[in-house]
Amino acid sequence: MTHNCIEKPLSRLQALLKKKGSSIIHTSELARADREILVQHHWLEEIIRGWYLAIRPDLEKGDSTAWYANFWDFLNSYLGHNYGLEYCLSAECSLDVHVGSTTIPKQVIVMAQNGSGSPIQLPFDTSLLVYADPQRLPLFRETVRGLQVMPLAYAICKVSPAYFQLSSDDAKIALQLFHDPSELLHVLVENRFKNAAGRLIGAYRALNNAEMGDAIKKGLKDIGVNVQETNPFAREIPVSSYRAYSSPYVARVHALWEELRPVVLAHFPAPPGIPSDIKKYLKSITETYVQDAYNSLLIEGYRVTENIIQKVREAKWHPEHDITDRQHYDALAARGYYEAFLEVKDSVEKIIRDGNSGLIVTKDLPRWYQKLFHPLVQSGILSASDLFGYRRQQVYIRSSRHTPPPKEALSAAMETLFQLLQEEEHPAVRAILGHFIFVYIHPYMDGNGRMGRFLMNAMLASGGYPWTIIHVARRDEYMSALERASVERDILPFVTFVASEMQLSTVTGIHLA
């Protein structure tokens, strides 16, 4: 097939994508001849019969990133095309949307005016099940992410008891989004949800919010309804004190910290203690630089050598005069890493001298990021404005079922992370959960992995632990551990991974004399 044969179909596809603002294509939107050529040249990939996903032809076989990035968009397009507005996500799936679940679900269940009730198999072990239930289709629905969902109060009343056991974090977040009982009472009374009322009262009591539970119970008793209170959670929910939230993403960060903290405390080595010889400790950090930069940059896919790293470190790199240096993107990344490393090292010194590591990192982290990308601004690749604030677009992590929070949630989520870092007493928790939740939020368009590792090491220093290199040879294990923590809420593999990398470090922890 000649280049000319693909040029016009590709041009028409790009025009369609621009007009739609979506990568999901229905068979009716492109001529058959165009579709066949675009599929043959890997610009389109069939999702199910009649539906296609626009992709890049260089996408590696088995890479799920494009599908996960467009999963919700496909549901929006498919359900709207087939059912208009006459459908609704199940109570459980509605809650997933309301609470800002960051994990792509294995299956989405939908009720509609008609439906086969058989699962529709979608890429990468995901599926959609639409079943006919016109009598129970909720009269009142809300549009969230372009999807028809049950209102939050109705959904939390409708979910099965199993939801509180299988998705306890999400149930907890949903309950914490209510600031008073009136909306819940309205739904409970209007729909005569007596069993659901007992579950909600017991759930709030389990979350240390007896006031909300008592208010629901009293409201029902006042109209002559007595309910049997039950705790729907299968296990004790870690809650230090009850908080009501306006953002599900803030609630999620708090929930992750509370749930995962005990695992870190139980399985990470005890801190050596603040080093008495600060100069010796800082010197040991400097000695790790070449290996740390080499591994950290390779993990992110940069093609760097120790020679490039030494060149930029020793000021033998001159982009203002040497066009080769100016055009060498990997050298720009290496230079940025060096400048950021120096800033982090300064922060570590302040942490050791002053002690308030959370507050110091809160103030200093934006400057680390600015230094990391300063060479790209100097070279004209980035605008100076890109050095400030958080990302302004949605990002997706390659082949991950975890979708970072939307841009609107970043400021509040990061403020919450910084608050938790400042309040946390144990340095290992600050290091492990600081790194994990930072990359979970993914606040920047680029540099999140490097920044997360800088944050981890600054917090390790606050307990006298050695600077720890994450080796590129163990990249798959590292990414798998982060994925498991993000999707399954299992932080143990990441805890043990970092502990083992710390043992492999060439730096020895310095103890108090």
C-alpha positions as CSV (number, residue, x, y, z in Angstrom):
1,M,0.0,0.0,0.0
2,T,1.5,3.3,-1.0
3,H,1.9,6.4,1.2
4,N,-0.7,8.2,-0.9
5,C,-3.3,5.5,-0.2
6,I,-3.2,6.2,3.6
7,E,-2.8,10.0,3.4
8,K,-6.4,10.9,2.6
9,P,-8.1,8.4,4.9
10,L,-5.8,9.6,7.7
11,S,-6.6,13.2,7.0
12,R,-10.3,12.5,7.2
13,L,-9.8,10.5,10.4
14,Q,-7.9,13.4,12.0
15,A,-10.6,15.9,11.0
16,L,-13.2,13.6,12.5
17,L,-11.3,13.2,15.8
18,K,-10.8,17.0,16.0
19,K,-14.6,17.6,15.5
20,K,-15.6,14.9,18.0
21,G,-13.0,15.5,20.6
22,S,-12.9,11.8,21.1
23,S,-10.9,8.8,19.9
24,I,-14.0,6.5,19.8
25,I,-15.3,6.0,16.3
26,H,-18.6,4.3,15.3
27,T,-18.6,2.4,12.0
28,S,-21.2,4.9,10.6
29,E,-18.7,7.8,11.0
30,L,-16.2,6.7,8.4
31,A,-16.5,5.3,5.0
32,R,-15.8,1.5,4.8
33,A,-12.8,2.0,2.5
34,D,-11.2,4.5,4.9
35,R,-11.9,2.2,7.9
36,E,-10.3,-0.8,6.2
37,I,-7.1,1.1,5.2
38,L,-6.8,2.7,8.6
39,V,-7.2,-0.7,10.4
40,Q,-4.6,-2.2,8.0
41,H,-2.1,0.5,8.8
42,H,-2.9,0.3,12.6
43,W,-4.4,3.8,13.0
44,L,-7.7,2.2,14.0
45,E,-8.3,-0.8,16.3
46,E,-11.6,-2.6,16.6
47,I,-13.1,-2.6,20.1
48,I,-16.2,-4.6,19.3
49,R,-18.1,-5.0,16.1
50,G,-19.0,-1.5,14.8
51,W,-16.8,0.4,17.2
52,Y,-13.1,1.5,16.8
53,L,-10.4,3.2,18.8
54,A,-8.1,5.6,17.1
55,I,-4.5,4.7,18.1
56,R,-0.9,5.4,17.1
57,P,0.5,2.8,14.7
58,D,3.7,2.5,16.8
59,L,1.6,1.3,19.8
60,E,3.2,-1.9,21.1
61,K,1.1,-5.0,20.9
62,G,-0.4,-5.7,24.3
63,D,-0.1,-2.1,25.5
64,S,-3.4,-1.3,27.3
65,T,-2.7,2.5,27.8
66,A,-4.9,3.7,24.9
67,W,-7.8,1.5,25.9
68,Y,-7.7,2.5,29.6
69,A,-7.4,6.1,28.6
70,N,-10.6,5.9,26.5
71,F,-12.6,3.4,28.6
72,W,-15.1,5.8,30.0
73,D,-15.3,7.7,26.7
74,F,-16.3,4.4,25.0
75,L,-19.0,3.7,27.5
76,N,-20.4,7.2,27.1
77,S,-20.4,6.9,23.3
78,Y,-21.7,3.3,23.2
79,L,-24.5,3.7,25.7
80,G,-25.6,7.1,24.3
81,H,-25.6,5.6,20.8
82,N,-27.7,2.6,21.7
83,Y,-29.9,3.9,24.6
84,G,-29.9,7.7,24.4
85,L,-30.6,8.8,28.0
86,E,-32.7,5.8,28.8
87,Y,-30.2,3.8,30.8
88,C,-28.5,4.0,34.2
89,L,-25.3,2.6,35.7
90,S,-25.9,0.1,38.5
91,A,-25.7,1.4,42.1
92,E,-22.2,0.0,42.5
93,C,-20.9,1.5,39.2
94,S,-22.7,4.8,39.9
95,L,-20.8,5.0,43.2
96,D,-17.5,4.3,41.4
97,V,-18.2,7.4,39.3
98,H,-19.3,9.6,42.2
99,V,-16.4,8.8,44.4
100,G,-13.8,9.3,41.7
101,S,-12.6,5.7,41.6
102,T,-9.2,5.8,39.9
103,T,-9.2,2.1,38.9
104,I,-10.6,1.0,35.6
105,P,-13.3,-1.6,36.6
106,K,-13.3,-5.1,35.2
107,Q,-17.0,-4.9,34.5
108,V,-19.6,-2.1,34.2
109,I,-23.2,-3.1,34.8
110,V,-26.0,-1.0,33.3
111,M,-29.8,-1.2,33.4
112,A,-31.8,0.0,30.4
113,Q,-35.1,-0.2,28.6
114,N,-33.8,-3.3,26.8
115,G,-30.6,-5.3,26.9
116,S,-29.4,-8.9,26.5
117,G,-28.1,-9.4,30.0
118,S,-25.0,-11.1,28.5
119,P,-21.5,-9.6,29.0
120,I,-20.0,-7.8,26.1
121,Q,-16.3,-8.6,26.1
122,L,-14.1,-5.6,25.8
123,P,-10.3,-5.3,25.4
124,F,-7.9,-6.2,28.2
125,D,-10.2,-8.3,30.3
126,T,-12.9,-5.6,30.7
127,S,-16.6,-6.1,29.9
128,L,-20.0,-4.3,29.8
129,L,-23.2,-5.9,30.9
130,V,-26.5,-4.2,29.9
131,Y,-29.7,-5.8,31.2
132,A,-33.3,-4.9,30.6
133,D,-35.1,-3.5,33.7
134,P,-37.4,-0.7,32.6
135,Q,-39.6,-0.9,35.7
136,R,-36.6,-0.2,38.1
137,L,-34.8,2.3,35.9
138,P,-34.5,5.3,38.3
139,L,-36.7,8.2,37.5
140,F,-34.1,10.7,38.7
141,R,-30.6,10.3,37.3
142,E,-27.6,12.5,37.1
143,T,-25.0,13.0,34.3
144,V,-21.4,12.5,35.6
145,R,-18.5,12.0,33.1
146,G,-21.2,12.0,30.4
147,L,-22.8,8.9,31.9
148,Q,-26.3,8.4,33.3
149,V,-25.8,7.5,37.0
150,M,-27.9,7.2,40.1
151,P,-27.7,10.2,42.5
152,L,-25.2,9.7,45.2
153,A,-27.7,9.3,48.1
154,Y,-29.8,6.9,46.1
155,A,-26.8,4.8,45.0
156,I,-25.4,4.4,48.6
157,C,-28.9,3.2,49.7
158,K,-29.3,0.8,46.8
159,V,-25.9,-1.0,46.9
160,S,-25.9,-4.5,48.2
161,P,-24.4,-5.2,51.7
162,A,-21.5,-6.9,49.9
163,Y,-20.4,-3.5,48.5
164,F,-19.4,-2.4,52.0
165,Q,-17.2,-5.4,52.3
166,L,-15.7,-5.7,48.8
167,S,-15.3,-1.9,48.3
168,S,-15.0,-0.6,51.8
169,D,-12.8,2.3,50.8
170,D,-15.2,3.6,48.3
171,A,-18.2,3.1,50.6
172,K,-16.3,5.0,53.3
173,I,-15.6,7.9,50.9
174,A,-19.2,8.0,49.7
175,L,-20.5,8.2,53.3
176,Q,-18.0,11.0,54.1
177,L,-19.4,13.2,51.2
178,F,-22.6,13.8,53.2
179,H,-22.4,16.7,55.6
180,D,-25.9,16.2,57.1
181,P,-28.5,13.4,57.1
182,S,-31.3,15.2,55.3
183,E,-30.6,14.0,51.8
184,L,-30.1,10.4,52.9
185,L,-33.3,10.5,55.0
186,H,-35.3,11.8,52.0
187,V,-34.2,8.8,49.9
188,L,-34.7,6.3,52.7
189,V,-38.2,7.5,53.5
190,E,-39.4,8.1,50.0
191,N,-38.3,4.6,48.9
192,R,-38.9,2.8,52.2
193,F,-35.4,1.5,52.3
194,K,-35.6,0.1,55.8
195,N,-32.7,-2.4,55.5
196,A,-30.5,0.2,53.9
197,A,-31.2,2.6,56.8
198,G,-30.0,0.0,59.3
199,R,-26.8,-0.4,57.2
200,L,-26.1,3.3,57.0
201,I,-26.6,3.9,60.7
202,G,-24.2,1.0,61.5
203,A,-21.7,2.2,58.9
204,Y,-21.6,5.7,60.3
205,R,-21.1,4.4,63.7
206,A,-18.2,2.2,62.4
207,L,-16.7,5.4,61.0
208,N,-16.7,7.1,64.4
209,N,-19.6,9.3,63.3
210,A,-22.3,8.4,65.9
211,E,-23.8,11.8,65.4
212,M,-24.8,11.1,61.8
213,G,-26.0,7.6,62.7
214,D,-28.1,8.9,65.6
215,A,-29.6,11.6,63.4
216,I,-30.7,9.1,60.8
217,K,-32.1,6.8,63.4
218,K,-34.0,9.6,65.2
219,G,-35.3,11.0,61.9
220,L,-36.9,7.7,61.1
221,K,-38.2,7.1,64.6
222,D,-39.9,10.5,64.5
223,I,-42.1,9.2,61.7
224,G,-42.7,5.9,63.3
225,V,-40.0,3.8,61.6
226,N,-37.8,1.6,63.7
227,V,-34.9,-0.1,62.1
228,Q,-32.4,-2.8,63.0
229,E,-28.9,-1.3,63.1
230,T,-26.2,-3.4,61.4
231,N,-22.5,-2.8,60.6
232,P,-22.1,-3.7,56.9
233,F,-18.3,-3.6,57.0
234,A,-16.6,-7.0,57.1
235,R,-13.6,-5.7,59.0
236,E,-12.6,-2.8,61.2
237,I,-12.2,0.4,59.1
238,P,-9.1,2.4,60.2
239,V,-10.5,5.8,61.1
240,S,-8.6,8.1,63.5
241,S,-11.4,10.6,63.5
242,Y,-14.4,11.2,61.3
243,R,-14.1,13.9,58.6
244,A,-16.6,15.1,56.1
245,Y,-15.2,16.0,52.7
246,S,-16.3,18.0,49.7
247,S,-13.9,16.2,47.3
248,P,-13.8,12.4,46.9
249,Y,-10.2,12.7,45.9
250,V,-9.2,14.4,49.2
251,A,-11.2,11.7,51.0
252,R,-9.3,9.0,49.0
253,V,-5.9,10.3,49.8
254,H,-6.8,10.3,53.6
255,A,-8.3,6.8,53.3
256,L,-5.1,5.4,51.6
257,W,-2.9,6.9,54.2
258,E,-5.0,5.6,57.1
259,E,-5.3,2.1,55.6
260,L,-1.7,1.6,54.4
261,R,0.2,3.2,57.3
262,P,0.1,0.2,59.6
263,V,1.6,-2.0,56.9
264,V,4.5,0.3,56.5
265,L,5.1,0.4,60.2
266,A,4.9,-3.4,60.5
267,H,7.3,-4.2,57.6
268,F,9.8,-1.5,57.1
269,P,13.1,-1.4,59.0
270,A,13.3,0.9,62.0
271,P,14.9,4.3,61.4
272,P,18.6,4.6,62.3
273,G,18.0,8.0,63.7
274,I,19.1,11.5,62.7
275,P,22.8,11.5,61.8
276,S,25.1,13.3,64.1
277,D,27.7,14.0,61.4
278,I,25.7,16.0,58.9
279,K,28.7,16.7,56.6
280,K,29.4,13.0,56.4
281,Y,25.8,12.1,55.6
282,L,25.6,14.8,52.9
283,K,28.9,13.6,51.4
284,S,27.5,10.1,51.2
285,I,24.5,11.4,49.3
286,T,26.8,13.2,46.8
287,E,28.7,10.0,46.3
288,T,25.5,8.3,45.1
289,Y,24.7,10.9,42.5
290,V,26.1,9.2,39.3
291,Q,24.4,5.9,39.9
292,D,21.2,7.5,41.2
293,A,20.9,9.7,38.1
294,Y,21.8,6.9,35.8
295,N,19.2,4.6,37.1
296,S,16.4,7.2,37.7
297,L,16.7,8.6,34.2
298,L,16.8,5.1,32.5
299,I,13.7,4.1,34.4
300,E,11.9,7.0,32.7
301,G,13.2,5.9,29.3
302,Y,16.0,8.4,28.7
303,R,19.0,7.2,26.9
304,V,21.8,8.4,29.1
305,T,25.3,7.2,29.9
306,E,27.5,7.8,32.9
307,N,29.6,10.0,30.5
308,I,26.6,12.3,29.8
309,I,25.9,12.5,33.5
310,Q,29.5,13.4,34.4
311,K,29.6,15.9,31.5
312,V,26.7,17.9,32.8
313,R,27.8,17.6,36.4
314,E,31.3,18.9,35.6
315,A,30.0,21.9,33.6
316,K,31.4,20.6,30.4
317,W,28.0,20.8,28.8
318,H,27.4,24.0,26.9
319,P,24.0,24.2,25.1
320,E,24.3,28.0,24.5
321,H,27.4,27.4,22.3
322,D,27.3,23.8,21.2
323,I,24.4,22.8,18.9
324,T,25.0,19.1,19.7
325,D,24.5,19.7,23.4
326,R,21.5,22.0,22.7
327,Q,19.8,19.3,20.6
328,H,20.6,16.4,23.0
329,Y,17.3,16.0,24.8
330,D,18.7,13.3,27.1
331,A,21.5,15.6,28.1
332,L,18.9,18.3,28.9
333,A,17.1,15.7,31.2
334,A,20.4,14.8,32.8
335,R,21.3,18.4,33.5
336,G,17.8,19.0,35.0
337,Y,18.2,16.0,37.2
338,Y,21.6,17.3,38.5
339,E,20.1,20.8,39.2
340,A,17.1,19.2,41.0
341,F,19.4,16.8,42.9
342,L,21.4,19.7,44.3
343,E,18.1,21.3,45.5
344,V,17.0,18.1,47.1
345,K,20.3,17.8,48.9
346,D,19.9,21.3,50.3
347,S,16.4,20.3,51.5
348,V,17.9,17.3,53.1
349,E,20.3,19.4,55.0
350,K,17.5,21.6,56.3
351,I,15.5,18.5,57.3
352,I,18.4,17.1,59.3
353,R,19.1,20.5,61.0
354,D,15.5,21.7,61.5
355,G,13.6,18.5,61.8
356,N,10.2,19.5,60.2
357,S,10.6,17.4,57.1
358,G,7.0,17.7,55.9
359,L,6.9,21.4,56.1
360,I,10.3,21.8,54.4
361,V,9.3,19.5,51.5
362,T,6.0,21.3,51.2
363,K,7.9,24.6,50.6
364,D,10.8,23.1,48.6
365,L,9.2,20.6,46.3
366,P,7.9,23.1,43.7
367,R,11.5,24.4,43.3
368,W,12.8,20.8,42.8
369,Y,10.4,20.6,39.9
370,Q,11.4,23.9,38.5
371,K,15.1,22.9,38.5
372,L,14.3,19.5,36.9
373,F,12.8,21.2,33.8
374,H,14.8,24.4,33.8
375,P,17.2,23.3,31.0
376,L,14.2,22.5,28.8
377,V,13.0,26.0,29.3
378,Q,16.4,27.4,28.5
379,S,16.5,25.4,25.2
380,G,13.1,26.6,24.2
381,I,11.4,23.2,24.4
382,L,9.2,24.3,27.3
383,S,7.6,27.6,28.2
384,A,8.7,29.3,31.4
385,S,5.1,29.1,32.6
386,D,5.3,25.3,32.4
387,L,7.5,25.4,35.5
388,F,4.7,26.6,37.7
389,G,1.5,24.9,39.0
390,Y,0.2,21.4,38.3
391,R,-0.7,19.7,35.1
392,R,-3.5,21.2,33.0
393,Q,-4.5,18.0,31.2
394,Q,-5.5,14.4,32.1
395,V,-2.6,12.0,32.1
396,Y,-2.5,8.2,31.9
397,I,0.2,5.8,33.1
398,R,1.4,3.3,30.6
399,S,-0.5,0.0,30.8
400,S,-1.9,0.8,34.2
401,R,-5.5,0.3,35.3
402,H,-5.0,3.3,37.6
403,T,-6.2,6.7,36.2
404,P,-4.7,9.7,38.1
405,P,-7.2,12.3,39.4
406,P,-8.4,15.0,37.0
407,K,-6.7,18.3,36.8
408,E,-9.4,20.0,38.9
409,A,-8.7,17.8,41.9
410,L,-4.9,18.2,41.9
411,S,-4.6,21.3,44.1
412,A,-6.7,19.9,46.9
413,A,-5.2,16.4,46.6
414,M,-1.6,17.7,46.8
415,E,-2.5,20.0,49.7
416,T,-3.8,17.0,51.5
417,L,-0.6,15.0,50.8
418,F,1.5,17.8,52.2
419,Q,-0.7,18.1,55.3
420,L,-0.3,14.3,55.9
421,L,3.4,14.5,55.5
422,Q,3.6,17.3,58.1
423,E,1.4,15.5,60.5
424,E,3.0,12.0,60.2
425,E,5.5,11.1,63.0
426,H,7.3,8.1,61.4
427,P,9.9,8.8,58.7
428,A,9.3,5.4,56.9
429,V,5.6,6.2,56.5
430,R,6.5,9.7,55.1
431,A,8.9,8.1,52.7
432,I,6.9,5.1,51.4
433,L,3.4,6.7,51.4
434,G,4.9,10.0,50.3
435,H,6.4,8.4,47.2
436,F,3.4,6.2,46.5
437,I,0.6,8.8,46.9
438,F,2.6,11.4,45.0
439,V,2.8,9.2,41.9
440,Y,-0.8,8.1,42.6
441,I,-1.9,11.7,42.2
442,H,0.6,12.3,39.3
443,P,0.4,16.1,39.7
444,Y,2.7,16.9,36.7
445,M,2.6,16.2,33.0
446,D,6.1,14.8,33.3
447,G,8.7,14.1,35.9
448,N,6.4,12.4,38.4
449,G,8.6,9.3,38.9
450,R,11.8,11.3,39.4
451,M,10.0,13.7,41.8
452,G,8.5,10.8,43.7
453,R,11.9,9.2,44.2
454,F,13.3,12.6,45.3
455,L,10.5,12.9,47.8
456,M,11.1,9.4,49.1
457,N,14.8,10.0,49.7
458,A,14.2,13.3,51.4
459,M,11.8,11.6,53.8
460,L,14.2,8.6,54.3
461,A,16.8,11.2,55.3
462,S,14.5,12.5,58.0
463,G,14.9,9.2,59.8
464,G,18.6,8.7,59.0
465,Y,18.0,6.1,56.4
466,P,20.5,6.0,53.5
467,W,19.8,7.6,50.1
468,T,18.2,4.7,48.2
469,I,18.6,4.0,44.5
470,I,15.8,2.4,42.6
471,H,17.7,0.3,40.0
472,V,16.6,0.2,36.4
473,A,17.3,-3.6,36.3
474,R,14.3,-3.9,38.7
475,R,12.0,-1.4,36.9
476,D,9.3,-4.0,36.2
477,E,9.2,-5.1,39.8
478,Y,9.1,-1.4,40.9
479,M,6.2,-0.6,38.5
480,S,4.3,-3.7,39.4
481,A,4.5,-2.9,43.1
482,L,3.2,0.6,42.5
483,E,0.4,-0.8,40.3
484,R,-0.6,-3.3,43.0
485,A,-0.7,-0.5,45.6
486,S,-2.8,1.7,43.3
487,V,-5.3,-0.9,42.1
488,E,-5.5,-3.4,44.9
489,R,-4.6,-1.2,47.9
490,D,-1.8,-3.7,48.7
491,I,1.3,-1.6,49.7
492,L,3.3,-4.6,51.1
493,P,5.1,-5.4,47.8
494,F,6.2,-1.8,47.5
495,V,7.4,-1.7,51.2
496,T,9.5,-4.8,50.8
497,F,10.8,-3.6,47.4
498,V,12.1,-0.3,48.8
499,A,13.5,-2.0,51.9
500,S,15.5,-4.4,49.6
501,E,16.7,-1.6,47.4
502,M,17.8,0.2,50.5
503,Q,19.9,-2.8,51.6
504,L,21.5,-2.9,48.1
505,S,22.4,0.8,48.3
506,T,26.1,1.6,48.3
507,V,25.4,4.1,51.1
508,T,25.4,3.1,54.7
509,G,22.9,4.7,57.1
510,I,24.5,7.0,59.6
511,H,23.4,6.7,63.2
512,L,23.5,9.1,66.0
513,A,26.8,9.0,67.8
